[in-house]
Amino acid sequence: MAVSQRPALLQTISLLPSLERKLAETYDVHHLPAAGAERDALLAARGAEFVGLVTSAGSGADAALLGALPKLRVISSFGVGLDKLDLEAARKRGLPVGYTPDVLNDCVADLAFALMLAIGRRIPEGDRYVRAGRWVEKGAPPFPFGRQVSGARLGVVGLGRIGRTVAKRAGGFDMDVRYHSRRPVEGVAWQHEPKLVELARWADFLVVITAGGAETRHLVNAEVLDALGTKGYIVNVARGTVIDEAALVRALQEKRIGGAALDVFEREPQVPPELFSLDNVVMVPHIASATVQTREAMGQRVLDNLAAGLAGRPMPSDATAG
């Protein structure tokens, strides 16, 4: 059997069909099996062949996998989340780690506002009300009032690329914006709030768009939710681990907060079943970047990062740079 002259890539997870086609045109692509004997056998027999690793924010790459790939030269990840990628192990080996920031800022910010409007104006609840025939039902209670978004106070948890895009969007809604981060962000006009609990106490809507990982696990806890209060709404387009999900479920059940709109969950795709019967929560299946345009742009960034890394050029987006 002829040996391929194309660079050998290991792919950890299924990706966009268009991206997989383009990868297959240029590289000798092998798919990593799920954990088990087949995976171990592949890494033992062929781990030394792979010069590139293609993964995703959800799949990541731990130190054990990287250790099984001694000739690895580049990692290219589909997504912006880095909490499942062992960046320290990559840095120690001088491995550039490509990811896909910037190209999804607008898309995620759009969904953050869609969720704000959905929970504030009770849009999914209204849809159910109409579909169930309640609008024309004689004697049915009138549909309850919602919360106006325009002119409201918006607290942003994390003022990175997407957080800044969310804050800019808020200008079109005449919202007063403050943000929480570990330190003030230079060059922005929005007010920094060093204590998250105080930001929650001030805000009408609290949008969570900070990085995931151990440092932010359960950053939004019961104290923060209680500070948000019965007239406050929380929107999570970051990582499910940033919110203490059990505390959030209790707050929603007891109506100690106005409501929640969630794109992400702690144990995806598992969702707490207690939420299914509640009208004060809106849920979508982790779709913040899920538009045709954005996913295609993310796929192209994966290709561009991979090509640059293998050629020894700086990547367009390298998580280990700086």
Number of C-alpha atoms within 10 A of each C-alpha: 3 4 5 9 8 12 14 21 24 24 22 19 16 14 16 13 10 12 18 14 11 14 19 14 11 13 16 16 20 17 14 19 16 11 8 8 9 12 13 15 12 14 19 12 9 14 21 14 16 23 18 25 25 28 25 25 17 17 18 22 24 15 13 10 14 20 15 16 20 14 14 23 21 26 29 29 32 26 23 20 21 21 18 15 22 17 19 13 16 22 14 8 14 12 19 26 27 31 28 26 19 14 19 23 19 18 20 24 26 17 19 27 18 15 26 27 18 20 28 24 17 22 16 15 19 16 10 12 15 13 10 11 11 16 15 10 11 8 8 10 9 10 13 9 9 13 17 12 20 14 14 17 20 24 29 30 26 20 25 16 16 23 23 20 17 25 22 15 17 21 13 10 13 13 18 18 21 21 27 24 17 13 10 15 17 6 6 10 9 17 14 20 21 14 13 21 20 15 25 30 17 19 25 26 26 26 30 26 25 23 20 20 15 11 10 14 17 18 19 22 17 19 13 19 26 18 19 25 21 17 14 24 26 27 27 24 24 27 24 21 20 25 26 18 20 12 18 22 18 15 20 21 18 10 15 18 22 22 27 27 24 23 20 24 24 18 11 13 10 8 15 14 9 11 17 11 9 15 16 20 24 23 20 12 13 17 13 21 21 15 13 9 12 18 21 16 16 25 22 18 24 27 21 16 26 29 18 17 23 18 12 12 11 15 24 17 21 20 19 15 11 4
